[in-house]
Amino acid sequence: MIIILYFYYMKKNLLAFTFAPFLMFAQEGPKLTDDMAVKLSEKPLHCINQEYPNKTAHIINTANEVPLSPKDLHPSFYGCFDWHSSVHGHWMLVRLLKTKPDLSVAKDIEAILENSFKKENLQTEADYFTKYQLTGTFERTYGWAWLLKLDEELATWDHPKAKIWHRNLKPLTDKILGSWKTFLPKQTYPNRTGVHPNTAFAMVFALDWARATGDKDFENQLIEKAKYFYLHNSKTPAYLEPDGSDFFSPSLEIADLMRRVLPQKEFIVWLNTFYEKRSLENIEKIPVVSDLSDYQTVHLVGLSFTRAWCMKGIAKSLPASHPLKSEFEKTAVRFLDNGLPLLFQGNYGGDHWLASFAVYALEN
């Protein structure tokens, strides 16, 4: 027993030492340093052009479609195991190049983006949504949300290449936007799961995009639907979270959306009725990740990042006098401290997507 405890202690301290150069720890938590940005960028730089293994989620309609490879279907977003992970891997690289242009890997990032954002490739991506049958639900709404986040990043970047990339992306953005505007009025119920189909998460990114690009009609549509889904929710059963492969907290995603929808005073009233004490205590617990090599269980590492970014955002929306402000700020730091070392200890099951979540959580 003594020997086991000794090795556990040594491993824990070795990890802390290993990550010390990458993280700037302060009272407010870890920061995204240049060294850490380079380390994280290695994940999408490695997998964006890696075609296999691959989960295409393509519905085969005829025998003629059987020979199609992931790259045939998606010449821009074929890597990183699945379409949505490739999209948010691209978002991450755009974000790093935009905010940290002097990184040692800047030219590598630019080369990857230049290839992916070729006009003809992105036109093929857009055509996918009409060329094949039964593509209306493809990546609805998780992948749609990340595509709008990518478009938002390019649209708000005053750089010559970003303007070209943004223009080339427009046919695909328009397809996604049109599909979402058609779907949202017909969506009778929200999806409250802790994985990809979660409605609140997607609406957060969609609302951010609508406000950044000035699409008032879409913004109003999202606001009204958010109120329809969540305004009268109370005593949310967050004491039951998480499910076994969650990377979202269903309750925190709703709160992160409603802070964007309601004025501060109304949001405080809503939040105070939304959470009970036992639910708050539960969502502040660090997720237990029993197997980092399992492609589903490793989702729980992502849960630390999404809980962190939701709590940070909610805390910013609260006045200094609200008890959850400081509580969520401190808890967000604990989640980041927990998740960041785990990101580098798994296999491709986490490598193909977790870095993007880390960057968003660190910057949010």
Phi, psi and omega in degrees: 000318179298318180297317180298314180296324179298313181292325176297317180296317181295318180296317181298316181287328177295320178297318180298320179293320182298321185268355180305318180292337186270335186245133176260095184279129176223181182299327181276000174112179182294148179243158178274094178281169177298318180298318179292322178300318178296315181299317180291324182297336180300331183295301178290329177300327180282322192259345183300327177258014177264111187280330184229148359293159186211138176244096190284329185061021179273130176274118181280116183268324182222166179295334180294340182272348185301318183286353185294130178270166175307320181289329174297317183286320188223082185293341176264319190239054182264341186271191177058035171077318179209163188302312184293324179292324175295318180299311182283342168294320175294319176304314183299316180294320175299315181299316180293318180294326181289318185264340181225067187294345183262014178299150181297339181257015185303317181292325177295318179297313181299321180295317178299313183293321180300320180288314183292327185266023173297140185304315183292325178294316181289331175293322176296321176300318180293318182296335181305325185285352176234341184289323184251152175289158172059033176260003182296334180258003182300122178060023177277124355247005183295307178295325176301317182297316181291329177294319177292326176295319176297314180297319178301318181297318179288320183295332183259016181247114181272075180222138184307314181290324179299323179294321177293313180299319180296318178295320179292330181283342190305317179303321179289317178302317180297322178297312180298314182298316178299318179297319182291318180294332176283321185284319190303315179296336181270352182281103184282324184232146175280155173267122186252020179287171179258018179234201194310316187285002184309123186288316185298317178303310183298321180292330175300309181293322179296319180292319176300317180296314182300320180286324180290328184258356177079025178273086185294323180298314179294320178302311181295323178298317179292318180298313181295320180291323177299317178294320179299318182285318199234349188299324184259016174288139176212157179049051181300137185279054181290350176292348178266352180285154353264169165282174192293340181228030182289139165240003170239148164268111181306320182288317180293326177296321177296314180296323180293328175286313186293335176293335177278338188266323187257147169300157189305314183297319179291323179295319180298315178300315179298313183297322182294335177265343183286321184249136168262165183301316184292329177288318177298316180299323183288316184286352176269358179281142177290130179295141176270120180251102188281337184210103181289345181271350180275126187296338178266315181297328181294345173307329183293340171293317177299330178300324177298320181289317182288323174298320180297312184290327176293315181295321178297316180293317179296318180300321179295334182272356182257148176289161182302333184280346183283129184299332182284343181300302181289327180296315179290324178299315180292319182293323177301321178297317180297320179295319178294316178299328179283315189285323187299313178296324182294331181303330185259009185249356185262210179235202184297339178300330175253330184299331187280355184212334191293330183300321179298318179296321179297315180298316180296321180291321181290325185270333189300000000 
